Structures are given as structure tokens and as C-alpha cells.
Amino acid sequence: MMAERFNRNGKAVPRVLHVVPALFGMEGLMGGAERYALELARYMADAVPTRLVTFGDVEQHETIGNLEV
């Protein structure tokens, strides 16, 4: 999913949201697809504001480099 906001000069600034529909992290899965989504989002976060949303038993917030998880 990609959304845009506008900066003070009226220029569109894209934002990216990746959603992984599986348990993720210490108690969840970390297979190939989950690792791919994490790495893709992590590298994209260096170029545009990016968030990765996953699902698990406990709500957690983490920052990995420029990526919000």
C-alpha cells in the first residue's frame, strides 16, 4: 500500500506500508517470505518513509534502521 502526503512546498511525499498476515517475531514465523518482506521494507525505508505491520500475540513497536515495525 502506498499513500502520499504533501510537504510544505506542495510536493507529494510517498509513504509505504507493508503488511505481513502471519505471526511474526520471537514467537511466530520467520521463514523465507517473512524475511523477504522484512528485508524489502528495511531497504525501502532508506528511500521513503516505510512501516511494516505484522501480527502476533503481543503488541510491540520496534524501529530497525529507518523502518517502523
mmJSON file of the N, C-alpha and C atoms, coordinates in Angstrom:
{"data_MODEL":{"atom_site":{
"group_PDB":["ATOM","ATOM","ATOM","ATOM","ATOM","ATOM","ATOM","ATOM","ATOM","ATOM","ATOM","ATOM","ATOM","ATOM","ATOM","ATOM","ATOM","ATOM","ATOM","ATOM","ATOM","ATOM","ATOM","ATOM","ATOM","ATOM","ATOM","ATOM","ATOM","ATOM","ATOM","ATOM","ATOM","ATOM","ATOM","ATOM","ATOM","ATOM","ATOM","ATOM","ATOM","ATOM","ATOM","ATOM","ATOM","ATOM","ATOM","ATOM","ATOM","ATOM","ATOM","ATOM","ATOM","ATOM","ATOM","ATOM","ATOM","ATOM","ATOM","ATOM","ATOM","ATOM","ATOM","ATOM","ATOM","ATOM","ATOM","ATOM","ATOM","ATOM","ATOM","ATOM","ATOM","ATOM","ATOM","ATOM","ATOM","ATOM","ATOM","ATOM","ATOM","ATOM","ATOM","ATOM","ATOM","ATOM","ATOM","ATOM","ATOM","ATOM","ATOM","ATOM","ATOM","ATOM","ATOM","ATOM","ATOM","ATOM","ATOM","ATOM","ATOM","ATOM","ATOM","ATOM","ATOM","ATOM","ATOM","ATOM","ATOM","ATOM","ATOM","ATOM","ATOM","ATOM","ATOM","ATOM","ATOM","ATOM","ATOM","ATOM","ATOM","ATOM","ATOM","ATOM","ATOM","ATOM","ATOM","ATOM","ATOM","ATOM","ATOM","ATOM","ATOM","ATOM","ATOM","ATOM","ATOM","ATOM","ATOM","ATOM","ATOM","ATOM","ATOM","ATOM","ATOM","ATOM","ATOM","ATOM","ATOM","ATOM","ATOM","ATOM","ATOM","ATOM","ATOM","ATOM","ATOM","ATOM","ATOM","ATOM","ATOM","ATOM","ATOM","ATOM","ATOM","ATOM","ATOM","ATOM","ATOM","ATOM","ATOM","ATOM","ATOM","ATOM","ATOM","ATOM","ATOM","ATOM","ATOM","ATOM","ATOM","ATOM","ATOM","ATOM","ATOM","ATOM","ATOM","ATOM","ATOM","ATOM","ATOM","ATOM","ATOM","ATOM","ATOM","ATOM","ATOM","ATOM","ATOM","ATOM","ATOM","ATOM","ATOM","ATOM","ATOM","ATOM","ATOM"],
"id":[1,2,3,4,5,6,7,8,9,10,11,12,13,14,15,16,17,18,19,20,21,22,23,24,25,26,27,28,29,30,31,32,33,34,35,36,37,38,39,40,41,42,43,44,45,46,47,48,49,50,51,52,53,54,55,56,57,58,59,60,61,62,63,64,65,66,67,68,69,70,71,72,73,74,75,76,77,78,79,80,81,82,83,84,85,86,87,88,89,90,91,92,93,94,95,96,97,98,99,100,101,102,103,104,105,106,107,108,109,110,111,112,113,114,115,116,117,118,119,120,121,122,123,124,125,126,127,128,129,130,131,132,133,134,135,136,137,138,139,140,141,142,143,144,145,146,147,148,149,150,151,152,153,154,155,156,157,158,159,160,161,162,163,164,165,166,167,168,169,170,171,172,173,174,175,176,177,178,179,180,181,182,183,184,185,186,187,188,189,190,191,192,193,194,195,196,197,198,199,200,201,202,203,204,205,206,207],
"type_symbol":["N","C","C","N","C","C","N","C","C","N","C","C","N","C","C","N","C","C","N","C","C","N","C","C","N","C","C","N","C","C","N","C","C","N","C","C","N","C","C","N","C","C","N","C","C","N","C","C","N","C","C","N","C","C","N","C","C","N","C","C","N","C","C","N","C","C","N","C","C","N","C","C","N","C","C","N","C","C","N","C","C","N","C","C","N","C","C","N","C","C","N","C","C","N","C","C","N","C","C","N","C","C","N","C","C","N","C","C","N","C","C","N","C","C","N","C","C","N","C","C","N","C","C","N","C","C","N","C","C","N","C","C","N","C","C","N","C","C","N","C","C","N","C","C","N","C","C","N","C","C","N","C","C","N","C","C","N","C","C","N","C","C","N","C","C","N","C","C","N","C","C","N","C","C","N","C","C","N","C","C","N","C","C","N","C","C","N","C","C","N","C","C","N","C","C","N","C","C","N","C","C","N","C","C","N","C","C"],
"label_atom_id":["N","CA","C","N","CA","C","N","CA","C","N","CA","C","N","CA","C","N","CA","C","N","CA","C","N","CA","C","N","CA","C","N","CA","C","N","CA","C","N","CA","C","N","CA","C","N","CA","C","N","CA","C","N","CA","C","N","CA","C","N","CA","C","N","CA","C","N","CA","C","N","CA","C","N","CA","C","N","CA","C","N","CA","C","N","CA","C","N","CA","C","N","CA","C","N","CA","C","N","CA","C","N","CA","C","N","CA","C","N","CA","C","N","CA","C","N","CA","C","N","CA","C","N","CA","C","N","CA","C","N","CA","C","N","CA","C","N","CA","C","N","CA","C","N","CA","C","N","CA","C","N","CA","C","N","CA","C","N","CA","C","N","CA","C","N","CA","C","N","CA","C","N","CA","C","N","CA","C","N","CA","C","N","CA","C","N","CA","C","N","CA","C","N","CA","C","N","CA","C","N","CA","C","N","CA","C","N","CA","C","N","CA","C","N","CA","C","N","CA","C","N","CA","C","N","CA","C","N","CA","C","N","CA","C","N","CA","C","N","CA","C"],
"label_alt_id":[null,null,null,null,null,null,null,null,null,null,null,null,null,null,null,null,null,null,null,null,null,null,null,null,null,null,null,null,null,null,null,null,null,null,null,null,null,null,null,null,null,null,null,null,null,null,null,null,null,null,null,null,null,null,null,null,null,null,null,null,null,null,null,null,null,null,null,null,null,null,null,null,null,null,null,null,null,null,null,null,null,null,null,null,null,null,null,null,null,null,null,null,null,null,null,null,null,null,null,null,null,null,null,null,null,null,null,null,null,null,null,null,null,null,null,null,null,null,null,null,null,null,null,null,null,null,null,null,null,null,null,null,null,null,null,null,null,null,null,null,null,null,null,null,null,null,null,null,null,null,null,null,null,null,null,null,null,null,null,null,null,null,null,null,null,null,null,null,null,null,null,null,null,null,null,null,null,null,null,null,null,null,null,null,null,null,null,null,null,null,null,null,null,null,null,null,null,null,null,null,null,null,null,null,null,null,null],
"label_comp_id":["MET","MET","MET","MET","MET","MET","ALA","ALA","ALA","GLU","GLU","GLU","ARG","ARG","ARG","PHE","PHE","PHE","ASN","ASN","ASN","ARG","ARG","ARG","ASN","ASN","ASN","GLY","GLY","GLY","LYS","LYS","LYS","ALA","ALA","ALA","VAL","VAL","VAL","PRO","PRO","PRO","ARG","ARG","ARG","VAL","VAL","VAL","LEU","LEU","LEU","HIS","HIS","HIS","VAL","VAL","VAL","VAL","VAL","VAL","PRO","PRO","PRO","ALA","ALA","ALA","LEU","LEU","LEU","PHE","PHE","PHE","GLY","GLY","GLY","MET","MET","MET","GLU","GLU","GLU","GLY","GLY","GLY","LEU","LEU","LEU","MET","MET","MET","GLY","GLY","GLY","GLY","GLY","GLY","ALA","ALA","ALA","GLU","GLU","GLU","ARG","ARG","ARG","TYR","TYR","TYR","ALA","ALA","ALA","LEU","LEU","LEU","GLU","GLU","GLU","LEU","LEU","LEU","ALA","ALA","ALA","ARG","ARG","ARG","TYR","TYR","TYR","MET","MET","MET","ALA","ALA","ALA","ASP","ASP","ASP","ALA","ALA","ALA","VAL","VAL","VAL","PRO","PRO","PRO","THR","THR","THR","ARG","ARG","ARG","LEU","LEU","LEU","VAL","VAL","VAL","THR","THR","THR","PHE","PHE","PHE","GLY","GLY","GLY","ASP","ASP","ASP","VAL","VAL","VAL","GLU","GLU","GLU","GLN","GLN","GLN","HIS","HIS","HIS","GLU","GLU","GLU","THR","THR","THR","ILE","ILE","ILE","GLY","GLY","GLY","ASN","ASN","ASN","LEU","LEU","LEU","GLU","GLU","GLU","VAL","VAL","VAL"],
"label_asym_id":["A","A","A","A","A","A","A","A","A","A","A","A","A","A","A","A","A","A","A","A","A","A","A","A","A","A","A","A","A","A","A","A","A","A","A","A","A","A","A","A","A","A","A","A","A","A","A","A","A","A","A","A","A","A","A","A","A","A","A","A","A","A","A","A","A","A","A","A","A","A","A","A","A","A","A","A","A","A","A","A","A","A","A","A","A","A","A","A","A","A","A","A","A","A","A","A","A","A","A","A","A","A","A","A","A","A","A","A","A","A","A","A","A","A","A","A","A","A","A","A","A","A","A","A","A","A","A","A","A","A","A","A","A","A","A","A","A","A","A","A","A","A","A","A","A","A","A","A","A","A","A","A","A","A","A","A","A","A","A","A","A","A","A","A","A","A","A","A","A","A","A","A","A","A","A","A","A","A","A","A","A","A","A","A","A","A","A","A","A","A","A","A","A","A","A","A","A","A","A","A","A","A","A","A","A","A","A"],
"label_entity_id":["1","1","1","1","1","1","1","1","1","1","1","1","1","1","1","1","1","1","1","1","1","1","1","1","1","1","1","1","1","1","1","1","1","1","1","1","1","1","1","1","1","1","1","1","1","1","1","1","1","1","1","1","1","1","1","1","1","1","1","1","1","1","1","1","1","1","1","1","1","1","1","1","1","1","1","1","1","1","1","1","1","1","1","1","1","1","1","1","1","1","1","1","1","1","1","1","1","1","1","1","1","1","1","1","1","1","1","1","1","1","1","1","1","1","1","1","1","1","1","1","1","1","1","1","1","1","1","1","1","1","1","1","1","1","1","1","1","1","1","1","1","1","1","1","1","1","1","1","1","1","1","1","1","1","1","1","1","1","1","1","1","1","1","1","1","1","1","1","1","1","1","1","1","1","1","1","1","1","1","1","1","1","1","1","1","1","1","1","1","1","1","1","1","1","1","1","1","1","1","1","1","1","1","1","1","1","1"],
"label_seq_id":[1,1,1,2,2,2,3,3,3,4,4,4,5,5,5,6,6,6,7,7,7,8,8,8,9,9,9,10,10,10,11,11,11,12,12,12,13,13,13,14,14,14,15,15,15,16,16,16,17,17,17,18,18,18,19,19,19,20,20,20,21,21,21,22,22,22,23,23,23,24,24,24,25,25,25,26,26,26,27,27,27,28,28,28,29,29,29,30,30,30,31,31,31,32,32,32,33,33,33,34,34,34,35,35,35,36,36,36,37,37,37,38,38,38,39,39,39,40,40,40,41,41,41,42,42,42,43,43,43,44,44,44,45,45,45,46,46,46,47,47,47,48,48,48,49,49,49,50,50,50,51,51,51,52,52,52,53,53,53,54,54,54,55,55,55,56,56,56,57,57,57,58,58,58,59,59,59,60,60,60,61,61,61,62,62,62,63,63,63,64,64,64,65,65,65,66,66,66,67,67,67,68,68,68,69,69,69],
"pdbx_PDB_ins_code":[null,null,null,null,null,null,null,null,null,null,null,null,null,null,null,null,null,null,null,null,null,null,null,null,null,null,null,null,null,null,null,null,null,null,null,null,null,null,null,null,null,null,null,null,null,null,null,null,null,null,null,null,null,null,null,null,null,null,null,null,null,null,null,null,null,null,null,null,null,null,null,null,null,null,null,null,null,null,null,null,null,null,null,null,null,null,null,null,null,null,null,null,null,null,null,null,null,null,null,null,null,null,null,null,null,null,null,null,null,null,null,null,null,null,null,null,null,null,null,null,null,null,null,null,null,null,null,null,null,null,null,null,null,null,null,null,null,null,null,null,null,null,null,null,null,null,null,null,null,null,null,null,null,null,null,null,null,null,null,null,null,null,null,null,null,null,null,null,null,null,null,null,null,null,null,null,null,null,null,null,null,null,null,null,null,null,null,null,null,null,null,null,null,null,null,null,null,null,null,null,null,null,null,null,null,null,null],
"Cartn_x":[0.848,0.0,0.893,0.515,1.305,0.375,0.759,-0.031,0.889,0.31,1.112,0.626,1.556,1.281,2.005,1.693,2.326,3.181,4.386,5.245,4.85,5.588,5.24,5.258,6.015,6.096,5.018,4.129,3.069,3.508,4.731,5.245,4.768,4.335,3.873,5.052,4.865,5.874,5.259,5.741,5.145,5.483,4.575,4.786,4.364,5.047,4.79,4.431,3.448,3.056,3.095,3.896,3.93,3.147,2.302,1.526,1.887,2.309,2.62,1.534,0.628,-0.522,-0.192,0.839,1.224,1.831,1.807,2.515,3.974,4.615,5.933,6.766,8.03,8.902,9.297,9.606,10.159,9.245,7.937,7.015,6.381,6.601,5.947,6.906,6.51,7.274,8.385,9.44,10.467,11.072,10.222,10.66,11.066,11.134,11.585,10.723,9.4,8.502,8.563,8.596,8.652,9.989,11.053,12.376,12.457,11.873,11.861,11.112,9.931,9.135,9.888,10.538,11.298,12.457,13.223,14.378,13.96,12.897,12.393,11.979,11.2,10.739,11.914,12.891,14.056,14.842,15.055,15.782,14.95,13.642,12.778,12.748,12.842,12.78,13.93,15.011,16.122,15.799,14.792,14.429,13.152,12.142,10.861,10.382,9.57,9.024,8.243,8.632,8.076,7.748,6.617,6.225,5.96,6.237,5.927,4.971,3.794,2.794,2.701,2.813,2.706,1.723,1.491,0.536,1.22,0.822,1.386,0.494,0.903,0.117,0.228,1.338,1.596,1.891,1.285,1.565,2.97,3.743,5.106,5.374,6.243,6.697,8.214,8.809,10.255,10.699,11.897,12.485,13.762,13.871,15.069,15.632,16.691,17.202,16.145,15.703,14.65,13.262,13.174,11.907,11.16,9.859,8.98,8.283,8.388,7.752,6.733],
"Cartn_y":[-1.164,0.0,1.227,2.202,3.422,4.621,5.57,6.785,7.978,9.115,10.318,11.405,12.149,13.378,14.471,15.674,16.794,17.568,17.941,18.734,20.205,21.054,22.487,23.154,22.59,23.157,22.602,21.766,21.177,19.966,19.489,18.324,17.043,16.064,14.79,14.012,13.491,12.675,11.291,10.259,8.927,8.294,7.447,6.632,5.219,4.214,2.82,2.031,1.139,0.228,-1.194,-2.064,-3.488,-4.222,-5.167,-5.956,-7.424,-8.065,-9.497,-10.183,-10.942,-11.531,-12.852,-12.849,-14.065,-13.658,-14.57,-14.321,-14.105,-13.204,-12.745,-12.48,-12.715,-12.369,-13.575,-13.329,-14.362,-15.577,-15.378,-16.493,-16.939,-16.207,-16.507,-17.044,-16.877,-17.38,-16.422,-16.959,-16.135,-16.967,-17.319,-18.099,-17.195,-17.771,-17.04,-15.851,-16.029,-14.931,-13.795,-14.129,-13.107,-12.367,-13.108,-12.494,-11.576,-12.026,-11.207,-9.898,-9.983,-8.779,-7.822,-8.359,-7.529,-6.838,-7.587,-7.002,-5.99,-6.294,-5.353,-4.045,-4.149,-2.959,-2.193,-2.921,-2.282,-1.449,-2.003,-1.263,-0.113,-0.317,0.76,1.933,1.634,2.678,3.671,3.265,4.19,5.207,4.909,5.8,6.597,5.955,6.604,6.161,6.972,6.549,5.236,4.215,2.87,2.263,1.551,0.79,-0.643,-1.567,-2.981,-3.367,-3.875,-4.294,-5.81,-6.439,-7.89,-8.213,-9.476,-9.902,-10.823,-10.734,-11.575,-11.547,-12.275,-12.361,-11.097,-10.386,-9.211,-8.022,-6.869,-5.665,-5.175,-4.934,-4.437,-3.38,-2.461,-1.448,-1.482,-1.457,-1.54,-0.699,-0.188,0.522,-0.198,-0.531,-1.184,-0.244,0.454,1.486,2.564,2.808,3.791,3.163,1.863,1.128,1.083,1.417,1.264,-0.084,-0.918,-2.242,-2.274],
"Cartn_z":[0.0,0.0,0.0,-0.757,-0.819,-0.691,0.119,0.304,0.106,-0.126,-0.295,0.652,1.138,1.864,1.119,1.447,0.772,1.765,1.327,2.195,2.109,2.757,2.808,1.442,0.514,-0.835,-1.754,-1.23,-2.04,-2.836,-2.597,-3.308,-2.615,-3.408,-2.854,-2.273,-1.068,-0.403,-0.179,-0.886,-0.747,0.604,1.08,2.273,1.919,2.486,2.136,3.392,3.256,4.328,3.79,4.426,4.096,5.182,4.805,5.762,5.587,6.682,6.674,7.496,6.855,7.554,8.247,9.079,9.803,11.135,12.102,13.35,13.01,13.688,13.282,14.519,14.466,15.577,16.396,17.66,18.53,18.665,18.813,18.989,17.684,16.626,15.357,14.318,13.086,11.961,11.573,11.016,10.387,9.274,8.323,7.178,6.037,4.856,3.678,3.326,3.321,2.941,3.959,5.236,6.279,6.23,6.032,5.935,4.715,3.586,2.366,2.611,3.224,3.492,4.41,5.434,6.363,5.653,4.885,4.202,3.138,2.387,1.388,2.061,3.129,3.844,4.449,4.972,5.59,4.578,3.397,2.362,1.796,1.645,1.147,2.122,3.421,4.443,4.327,3.682,3.467,2.374,1.539,0.434,0.7,1.319,1.604,2.982,3.677,4.967,4.807,5.576,5.409,6.763,6.822,8.013,7.61,8.52,8.34,9.458,9.095,10.077,10.029,11.196,11.305,12.421,12.649,13.658,14.65,15.908,16.95,18.174,19.203,20.432,21.287,21.164,21.987,21.078,21.392,20.615,20.928,19.886,20.04,18.984,19.302,18.348,18.363,17.186,17.078,15.887,15.955,14.826,14.44,13.162,12.636,11.579,11.908,10.999,10.84,9.602,9.333,9.272,9.476,9.348,10.672,10.621,11.782,11.664,12.708,12.709,13.829],
"occupancy":[1.0,1.0,1.0,1.0,1.0,1.0,1.0,1.0,1.0,1.0,1.0,1.0,1.0,1.0,1.0,1.0,1.0,1.0,1.0,1.0,1.0,1.0,1.0,1.0,1.0,1.0,1.0,1.0,1.0,1.0,1.0,1.0,1.0,1.0,1.0,1.0,1.0,1.0,1.0,1.0,1.0,1.0,1.0,1.0,1.0,1.0,1.0,1.0,1.0,1.0,1.0,1.0,1.0,1.0,1.0,1.0,1.0,1.0,1.0,1.0,1.0,1.0,1.0,1.0,1.0,1.0,1.0,1.0,1.0,1.0,1.0,1.0,1.0,1.0,1.0,1.0,1.0,1.0,1.0,1.0,1.0,1.0,1.0,1.0,1.0,1.0,1.0,1.0,1.0,1.0,1.0,1.0,1.0,1.0,1.0,1.0,1.0,1.0,1.0,1.0,1.0,1.0,1.0,1.0,1.0,1.0,1.0,1.0,1.0,1.0,1.0,1.0,1.0,1.0,1.0,1.0,1.0,1.0,1.0,1.0,1.0,1.0,1.0,1.0,1.0,1.0,1.0,1.0,1.0,1.0,1.0,1.0,1.0,1.0,1.0,1.0,1.0,1.0,1.0,1.0,1.0,1.0,1.0,1.0,1.0,1.0,1.0,1.0,1.0,1.0,1.0,1.0,1.0,1.0,1.0,1.0,1.0,1.0,1.0,1.0,1.0,1.0,1.0,1.0,1.0,1.0,1.0,1.0,1.0,1.0,1.0,1.0,1.0,1.0,1.0,1.0,1.0,1.0,1.0,1.0,1.0,1.0,1.0,1.0,1.0,1.0,1.0,1.0,1.0,1.0,1.0,1.0,1.0,1.0,1.0,1.0,1.0,1.0,1.0,1.0,1.0,1.0,1.0,1.0,1.0,1.0,1.0],
"B_iso_or_equiv":[0.0,0.0,0.0,0.0,0.0,0.0,0.0,0.0,0.0,0.0,0.0,0.0,0.0,0.0,0.0,0.0,0.0,0.0,0.0,0.0,0.0,0.0,0.0,0.0,0.0,0.0,0.0,0.0,0.0,0.0,0.0,0.0,0.0,0.0,0.0,0.0,0.0,0.0,0.0,0.0,0.0,0.0,0.0,0.0,0.0,0.0,0.0,0.0,0.0,0.0,0.0,0.0,0.0,0.0,0.0,0.0,0.0,0.0,0.0,0.0,0.0,0.0,0.0,0.0,0.0,0.0,0.0,0.0,0.0,0.0,0.0,0.0,0.0,0.0,0.0,0.0,0.0,0.0,0.0,0.0,0.0,0.0,0.0,0.0,0.0,0.0,0.0,0.0,0.0,0.0,0.0,0.0,0.0,0.0,0.0,0.0,0.0,0.0,0.0,0.0,0.0,0.0,0.0,0.0,0.0,0.0,0.0,0.0,0.0,0.0,0.0,0.0,0.0,0.0,0.0,0.0,0.0,0.0,0.0,0.0,0.0,0.0,0.0,0.0,0.0,0.0,0.0,0.0,0.0,0.0,0.0,0.0,0.0,0.0,0.0,0.0,0.0,0.0,0.0,0.0,0.0,0.0,0.0,0.0,0.0,0.0,0.0,0.0,0.0,0.0,0.0,0.0,0.0,0.0,0.0,0.0,0.0,0.0,0.0,0.0,0.0,0.0,0.0,0.0,0.0,0.0,0.0,0.0,0.0,0.0,0.0,0.0,0.0,0.0,0.0,0.0,0.0,0.0,0.0,0.0,0.0,0.0,0.0,0.0,0.0,0.0,0.0,0.0,0.0,0.0,0.0,0.0,0.0,0.0,0.0,0.0,0.0,0.0,0.0,0.0,0.0,0.0,0.0,0.0,0.0,0.0,0.0],
"pdbx_formal_charge":[null,null,null,null,null,null,null,null,null,null,null,null,null,null,null,null,null,null,null,null,null,null,null,null,null,null,null,null,null,null,null,null,null,null,null,null,null,null,null,null,null,null,null,null,null,null,null,null,null,null,null,null,null,null,null,null,null,null,null,null,null,null,null,null,null,null,null,null,null,null,null,null,null,null,null,null,null,null,null,null,null,null,null,null,null,null,null,null,null,null,null,null,null,null,null,null,null,null,null,null,null,null,null,null,null,null,null,null,null,null,null,null,null,null,null,null,null,null,null,null,null,null,null,null,null,null,null,null,null,null,null,null,null,null,null,null,null,null,null,null,null,null,null,null,null,null,null,null,null,null,null,null,null,null,null,null,null,null,null,null,null,null,null,null,null,null,null,null,null,null,null,null,null,null,null,null,null,null,null,null,null,null,null,null,null,null,null,null,null,null,null,null,null,null,null,null,null,null,null,null,null,null,null,null,null,null,null],
"auth_seq_id":[1,1,1,2,2,2,3,3,3,4,4,4,5,5,5,6,6,6,7,7,7,8,8,8,9,9,9,10,10,10,11,11,11,12,12,12,13,13,13,14,14,14,15,15,15,16,16,16,17,17,17,18,18,18,19,19,19,20,20,20,21,21,21,22,22,22,23,23,23,24,24,24,25,25,25,26,26,26,27,27,27,28,28,28,29,29,29,30,30,30,31,31,31,32,32,32,33,33,33,34,34,34,35,35,35,36,36,36,37,37,37,38,38,38,39,39,39,40,40,40,41,41,41,42,42,42,43,43,43,44,44,44,45,45,45,46,46,46,47,47,47,48,48,48,49,49,49,50,50,50,51,51,51,52,52,52,53,53,53,54,54,54,55,55,55,56,56,56,57,57,57,58,58,58,59,59,59,60,60,60,61,61,61,62,62,62,63,63,63,64,64,64,65,65,65,66,66,66,67,67,67,68,68,68,69,69,69],
"auth_comp_id":["MET","MET","MET","MET","MET","MET","ALA","ALA","ALA","GLU","GLU","GLU","ARG","ARG","ARG","PHE","PHE","PHE","ASN","ASN","ASN","ARG","ARG","ARG","ASN","ASN","ASN","GLY","GLY","GLY","LYS","LYS","LYS","ALA","ALA","ALA","VAL","VAL","VAL","PRO","PRO","PRO","ARG","ARG","ARG","VAL","VAL","VAL","LEU","LEU","LEU","HIS","HIS","HIS","VAL","VAL","VAL","VAL","VAL","VAL","PRO","PRO","PRO","ALA","ALA","ALA","LEU","LEU","LEU","PHE","PHE","PHE","GLY","GLY","GLY","MET","MET","MET","GLU","GLU","GLU","GLY","GLY","GLY","LEU","LEU","LEU","MET","MET","MET","GLY","GLY","GLY","GLY","GLY","GLY","ALA","ALA","ALA","GLU","GLU","GLU","ARG","ARG","ARG","TYR","TYR","TYR","ALA","ALA","ALA","LEU","LEU","LEU","GLU","GLU","GLU","LEU","LEU","LEU","ALA","ALA","ALA","ARG","ARG","ARG","TYR","TYR","TYR","MET","MET","MET","ALA","ALA","ALA","ASP","ASP","ASP","ALA","ALA","ALA","VAL","VAL","VAL","PRO","PRO","PRO","THR","THR","THR","ARG","ARG","ARG","LEU","LEU","LEU","VAL","VAL","VAL","THR","THR","THR","PHE","PHE","PHE","GLY","GLY","GLY","ASP","ASP","ASP","VAL","VAL","VAL","GLU","GLU","GLU","GLN","GLN","GLN","HIS","HIS","HIS","GLU","GLU","GLU","THR","THR","THR","ILE","ILE","ILE","GLY","GLY","GLY","ASN","ASN","ASN","LEU","LEU","LEU","GLU","GLU","GLU","VAL","VAL","VAL"],
"auth_asym_id":["A","A","A","A","A","A","A","A","A","A","A","A","A","A","A","A","A","A","A","A","A","A","A","A","A","A","A","A","A","A","A","A","A","A","A","A","A","A","A","A","A","A","A","A","A","A","A","A","A","A","A","A","A","A","A","A","A","A","A","A","A","A","A","A","A","A","A","A","A","A","A","A","A","A","A","A","A","A","A","A","A","A","A","A","A","A","A","A","A","A","A","A","A","A","A","A","A","A","A","A","A","A","A","A","A","A","A","A","A","A","A","A","A","A","A","A","A","A","A","A","A","A","A","A","A","A","A","A","A","A","A","A","A","A","A","A","A","A","A","A","A","A","A","A","A","A","A","A","A","A","A","A","A","A","A","A","A","A","A","A","A","A","A","A","A","A","A","A","A","A","A","A","A","A","A","A","A","A","A","A","A","A","A","A","A","A","A","A","A","A","A","A","A","A","A","A","A","A","A","A","A","A","A","A","A","A","A"],
"auth_atom_id":["N","CA","C","N","CA","C","N","CA","C","N","CA","C","N","CA","C","N","CA","C","N","CA","C","N","CA","C","N","CA","C","N","CA","C","N","CA","C","N","CA","C","N","CA","C","N","CA","C","N","CA","C","N","CA","C","N","CA","C","N","CA","C","N","CA","C","N","CA","C","N","CA","C","N","CA","C","N","CA","C","N","CA","C","N","CA","C","N","CA","C","N","CA","C","N","CA","C","N","CA","C","N","CA","C","N","CA","C","N","CA","C","N","CA","C","N","CA","C","N","CA","C","N","CA","C","N","CA","C","N","CA","C","N","CA","C","N","CA","C","N","CA","C","N","CA","C","N","CA","C","N","CA","C","N","CA","C","N","CA","C","N","CA","C","N","CA","C","N","CA","C","N","CA","C","N","CA","C","N","CA","C","N","CA","C","N","CA","C","N","CA","C","N","CA","C","N","CA","C","N","CA","C","N","CA","C","N","CA","C","N","CA","C","N","CA","C","N","CA","C","N","CA","C","N","CA","C","N","CA","C","N","CA","C","N","CA","C","N","CA","C"],
"pdbx_PDB_model_num":[1,1,1,1,1,1,1,1,1,1,1,1,1,1,1,1,1,1,1,1,1,1,1,1,1,1,1,1,1,1,1,1,1,1,1,1,1,1,1,1,1,1,1,1,1,1,1,1,1,1,1,1,1,1,1,1,1,1,1,1,1,1,1,1,1,1,1,1,1,1,1,1,1,1,1,1,1,1,1,1,1,1,1,1,1,1,1,1,1,1,1,1,1,1,1,1,1,1,1,1,1,1,1,1,1,1,1,1,1,1,1,1,1,1,1,1,1,1,1,1,1,1,1,1,1,1,1,1,1,1,1,1,1,1,1,1,1,1,1,1,1,1,1,1,1,1,1,1,1,1,1,1,1,1,1,1,1,1,1,1,1,1,1,1,1,1,1,1,1,1,1,1,1,1,1,1,1,1,1,1,1,1,1,1,1,1,1,1,1,1,1,1,1,1,1,1,1,1,1,1,1,1,1,1,1,1,1]
}}}
